Amino acid sequence: MKLYYAPQTRAGRPRWLLEELGVPYEIVPVDLAQGEHKKPEYMKIHPHGAVPALADGDLVLFESAAICMYLADKYPEKKLAPAVGTPARGLYYQWMIYTMATLEPPVVQIFLNTVMLPEAERSAAAVEKGKTQFAEVARVLSNALATRPYILGEQFSAADVMIGGMLGWASMMGLLSDQPTLQAYVKRVTDRPAFQRARS
Ligand SMILES: N[C@@H](CCC(=O)N[C@@H](CS)C(=O)NCC(=O)O)C(=O)O
């Protein structure tokens, strides 16, 4: 398998998961600063010209959550996704989709308007709106994680790669300073050897 990857991007999610799985894979670096992701050869791999993408034989996949779900299902013996048709599988879908649809947007909104955009294009109102939305998400996740070490319970899963990775980003942006449960969760999941290997 080939993972089209750039450091400190959403490509860290499937890389972390591949390390958790302990299966062989090859990293194909995509240099965003050099615009490699917008070159025609790479646009054949990822039609939006973004990372990550995964090639597995004839299959080429994009969208980090889809890649993580595919990988977790490809190696069921590693138990990083609950069995299809079980209640735990329902909750697994819930948190995978929640990461992309509900957790990520306010963090991105705050990041864009505090770090990424040129100063003249930043909006204080957008930051405030993002912070209000993030507070609501933090309340829900904090309640969910108050009584269990991982988002599905006692067992680490690909959903923790998605949620833990996203909350790690939020933490670096200072958004978890008043969230002890979420801080402890981020430490728990990012202390894992697979996470450490994935970011080296
Ligand atoms: N929803 C996509 C987002 C992919 C994405 O936007 N990746 C960023 C890096 S985190 C990227 O490659 N940006 C370059 C660009 O879009 O020009 C996913 O989760 O895979």
The ligand as an SDF file (V2000), in Angstrom:
LIG
                    3D

 20 19  0  0  0  0  0  0  0  0999 V2000
  -11.6810   15.9970    3.9690 N   0  0  0  0  0  0  0  0  0  0  0  0
  -10.3720   15.7090    3.4380 C   0  0  0  0  0  0  0  0  0  0  0  0
   -9.5430   17.0000    3.5050 C   0  0  0  0  0  0  0  0  0  0  0  0
   -8.2090   16.8490    2.8110 C   0  0  0  0  0  0  0  0  0  0  0  0
   -7.4260   18.1480    2.8930 C   0  0  0  0  0  0  0  0  0  0  0  0
   -7.9930   19.2590    2.8000 O   0  0  0  0  0  0  0  0  0  0  0  0
   -6.0970   18.0310    3.0400 N   0  0  0  0  0  0  0  0  0  0  0  0
   -5.2730   19.1960    3.1460 C   0  0  0  0  0  0  0  0  0  0  0  0
   -4.1450   18.9500    4.1270 C   0  0  0  0  0  0  0  0  0  0  0  0
   -4.7480   18.7330    5.7680 S   0  0  0  0  0  0  0  0  0  0  0  0
   -4.6360   19.4990    1.8030 C   0  0  0  0  0  0  0  0  0  0  0  0
   -4.1090   18.6130    1.1590 O   0  0  0  0  0  0  0  0  0  0  0  0
   -4.7030   20.7650    1.3870 N   0  0  0  0  0  0  0  0  0  0  0  0
   -4.1040   21.1890    0.1870 C   0  0  0  0  0  0  0  0  0  0  0  0
   -5.1000   21.8090   -0.7260 C   0  0  0  0  0  0  0  0  0  0  0  0
   -6.2950   21.4980   -0.6200 O   0  0  0  0  0  0  0  0  0  0  0  0
   -4.6830   22.6160   -1.5590 O   0  0  0  0  0  0  0  0  0  0  0  0
   -9.7350   14.5740    4.2330 C   0  0  0  0  0  0  0  0  0  0  0  0
  -10.0460   14.4510    5.4360 O   0  0  0  0  0  0  0  0  0  0  0  0
   -8.9640   13.7870    3.6660 O   0  0  0  0  0  0  0  0  0  0  0  0
  1  2  1  0
  2  3  1  0
  2 18  1  0
  3  4  1  0
  4  5  1  0
  5  6  2  0
  5  7  1  0
  7  8  1  0
  8  9  1  0
  8 11  1  0
  9 10  1  0
 11 12  2  0
 11 13  1  0
 13 14  1  0
 14 15  1  0
 15 16  2  0
 15 17  1  0
 18 19  2  0
 18 20  1  0
M  END
$$$$
